[in-house]
Amino acid sequence: MTILSPDGSAVATNTIFWSEEIAADGVYIIEVNAVQPVTFSLKLQVQ
């Protein structure tokens, strides 16, 4: 998995983990910790 930084350069993603489920309707948050001190939070709706 590759995450691009806002300027378009690739950011290495060594650690990807699922947080706990935050809602009963199947919404999860994925935290992607890059080499730089940046955390991307993505919300996914499981259907």
OpenMM code with the backbone's topology and positions (N, CA, C; nanometers):
from openmm import Vec3, app, unit

residues = "MET THR ILE LEU SER PRO ASP GLY SER ALA VAL ALA THR ASN THR ILE PHE TRP SER GLU GLU ILE ALA ALA ASP GLY VAL TYR ILE ILE GLU VAL ASN ALA VAL GLN PRO VAL THR PHE SER LEU LYS LEU GLN VAL GLN".split()
positions = [
    Vec3(0.0845, -0.1194, 0.0000),
    Vec3(0.0000, 0.0000, 0.0000),
    Vec3(0.0877, 0.1241, 0.0000),
    Vec3(0.0577, 0.2164, -0.0886),
    Vec3(0.1331, 0.3414, -0.0972),
    Vec3(0.0392, 0.4584, -0.0734),
    Vec3(0.0795, 0.5445, 0.0177),
    Vec3(0.0038, 0.6671, 0.0445),
    Vec3(0.0848, 0.7836, -0.0090),
    Vec3(0.0210, 0.8729, -0.0841),
    Vec3(0.0902, 0.9894, -0.1374),
    Vec3(0.0701, 1.1082, -0.0447),
    Vec3(0.1784, 1.1821, -0.0236),
    Vec3(0.1690, 1.3043, 0.0554),
    Vec3(0.1035, 1.4132, -0.0291),
    Vec3(0.0608, 1.5225, 0.0321),
    Vec3(-0.0091, 1.6273, -0.0438),
    Vec3(0.0692, 1.6798, -0.1638),
    Vec3(0.2031, 1.6779, -0.1589),
    Vec3(0.2796, 1.7279, -0.2736),
    Vec3(0.3003, 1.6209, -0.3796),
    Vec3(0.2454, 1.5012, -0.3605),
    Vec3(0.2516, 1.3982, -0.4629),
    Vec3(0.3656, 1.3001, -0.4463),
    Vec3(0.4532, 1.3206, -0.3492),
    Vec3(0.5637, 1.2272, -0.3299),
    Vec3(0.5160, 1.1077, -0.2483),
    Vec3(0.5768, 0.9942, -0.2745),
    Vec3(0.5357, 0.8728, -0.2046),
    Vec3(0.5800, 0.8776, -0.0592),
    Vec3(0.4963, 0.8258, 0.0271),
    Vec3(0.5277, 0.8159, 0.1693),
    Vec3(0.5289, 0.6681, 0.2051),
    Vec3(0.6382, 0.6206, 0.2601),
    Vec3(0.6462, 0.4800, 0.2978),
    Vec3(0.5481, 0.4507, 0.4101),
    Vec3(0.4818, 0.3370, 0.4002),
    Vec3(0.3828, 0.3003, 0.5007),
    Vec3(0.4237, 0.1664, 0.5602),
    Vec3(0.4982, 0.1717, 0.6685),
    Vec3(0.5475, 0.0491, 0.7304),
    Vec3(0.4440, -0.0139, 0.8223),
    Vec3(0.3665, 0.0682, 0.8888),
    Vec3(0.2763, 0.0175, 0.9916),
    Vec3(0.1332, 0.0521, 0.9550),
    Vec3(0.0522, -0.0509, 0.9360),
    Vec3(-0.0899, -0.0316, 0.9087),
    Vec3(-0.1666, -0.1183, 1.0076),
    Vec3(-0.2587, -0.0589, 1.0786),
    Vec3(-0.3339, -0.1381, 1.1750),
    Vec3(-0.4767, -0.0876, 1.1831),
    Vec3(-0.5642, -0.1779, 1.2243),
    Vec3(-0.7051, -0.1435, 1.2415),
    Vec3(-0.7281, -0.0960, 1.3838),
    Vec3(-0.8011, 0.0110, 1.3978),
    Vec3(-0.8449, 0.0508, 1.5310),
    Vec3(-0.9683, -0.0312, 1.5670),
    Vec3(-1.0176, -0.0111, 1.6864),
    Vec3(-1.1412, -0.0786, 1.7242),
    Vec3(-1.2573, -0.0207, 1.6441),
    Vec3(-1.3607, -0.1010, 1.6315),
    Vec3(-1.4807, -0.0533, 1.5621),
    Vec3(-1.5407, 0.0619, 1.6407),
    Vec3(-1.5733, 0.1713, 1.5706),
    Vec3(-1.6211, 0.2908, 1.6404),
    Vec3(-1.7719, 0.3073, 1.6311),
    Vec3(-1.8388, 0.2234, 1.5538),
    Vec3(-1.9833, 0.2350, 1.5404),
    Vec3(-2.0408, 0.0972, 1.5107),
    Vec3(-2.1664, 0.0783, 1.5472),
    Vec3(-2.2293, -0.0520, 1.5296),
    Vec3(-2.2591, -0.0826, 1.3830),
    Vec3(-2.2524, 0.0184, 1.2963),
    Vec3(-2.2873, -0.0029, 1.1553),
    Vec3(-2.1659, -0.0417, 1.0724),
    Vec3(-2.0557, -0.0785, 1.1355),
    Vec3(-1.9418, -0.1305, 1.0611),
    Vec3(-1.8461, -0.0250, 1.0113),
    Vec3(-1.8381, 0.0903, 1.0768),
    Vec3(-1.7433, 0.1939, 1.0370),
    Vec3(-1.6136, 0.1733, 1.1143),
    Vec3(-1.5031, 0.1653, 1.0420),
    Vec3(-1.3728, 0.1464, 1.1041),
    Vec3(-1.2814, 0.2629, 1.0688),
    Vec3(-1.1803, 0.2841, 1.1509),
    Vec3(-1.0758, 0.3813, 1.1191),
    Vec3(-0.9456, 0.3051, 1.1009),
    Vec3(-0.8738, 0.3333, 0.9916),
    Vec3(-0.7418, 0.2762, 0.9685),
    Vec3(-0.6387, 0.3839, 0.9955),
    Vec3(-0.5437, 0.3538, 1.0821),
    Vec3(-0.4331, 0.4456, 1.1072),
    Vec3(-0.3122, 0.3975, 1.0279),
    Vec3(-0.2565, 0.4843, 0.9442),
    Vec3(-0.1393, 0.4503, 0.8637),
    Vec3(-0.0244, 0.5383, 0.9105),
    Vec3(0.0701, 0.4783, 0.9780),
    Vec3(0.1839, 0.5531, 1.0306),
    Vec3(0.2998, 0.5472, 0.9318),
    Vec3(0.3397, 0.6619, 0.8796),
    Vec3(0.4457, 0.6683, 0.7800),
    Vec3(0.5803, 0.6922, 0.8476),
    Vec3(0.6857, 0.6925, 0.7654),
    Vec3(0.8198, 0.7185, 0.8177),
    Vec3(0.8258, 0.8575, 0.8783),
    Vec3(0.7663, 0.9530, 0.8087),
    Vec3(0.7569, 1.0871, 0.8646),
    Vec3(0.6533, 1.0873, 0.9768),
    Vec3(0.6583, 1.1823, 1.0688),
    Vec3(0.5602, 1.1860, 1.1775),
    Vec3(0.4233, 1.2328, 1.1289),
    Vec3(0.3609, 1.1522, 1.0452),
    Vec3(0.2309, 1.1853, 0.9880),
    Vec3(0.1409, 1.0640, 1.0054),
    Vec3(0.0180, 1.0859, 1.0443),
    Vec3(-0.0795, 0.9779, 1.0558),
    Vec3(-0.1962, 1.0079, 0.9629),
    Vec3(-0.2252, 0.9136, 0.8736),
    Vec3(-0.3407, 0.9251, 0.7860),
    Vec3(-0.4560, 0.8483, 0.8494),
    Vec3(-0.5693, 0.9110, 0.8653),
    Vec3(-0.6879, 0.8439, 0.9179),
    Vec3(-0.7893, 0.8298, 0.8052),
    Vec3(-0.8221, 0.7057, 0.7725),
    Vec3(-0.9165, 0.6786, 0.6647),
    Vec3(-1.0402, 0.6137, 0.7245),
    Vec3(-1.1562, 0.6656, 0.6888),
    Vec3(-1.2809, 0.6033, 0.7325),
    Vec3(-1.3335, 0.5154, 0.6200),
    Vec3(-1.3626, 0.3915, 0.6520),
    Vec3(-1.4203, 0.3000, 0.5541),
    Vec3(-1.5580, 0.2567, 0.6013),
    Vec3(-1.6526, 0.2576, 0.5102),
    Vec3(-1.7855, 0.2055, 0.5404),
    Vec3(-1.7941, 0.0653, 0.4818),
    Vec3(-1.8052, -0.0343, 0.5670),
    Vec3(-1.8155, -0.1724, 0.5208),
    Vec3(-1.9593, -0.1986, 0.4796),
    Vec3(-1.9758, -0.2458, 0.3563),
    Vec3(-2.1109, -0.2680, 0.3052),
    Vec3(-2.1342, -0.4156, 0.2784),
] * unit.nanometer
topology = app.Topology()
chain = topology.addChain("A")
for resn in residues:
    res = topology.addResidue(resn, chain)
    for name in ("N", "CA", "C"):
        topology.addAtom(name, app.Element.getBySymbol(name[0]), res)
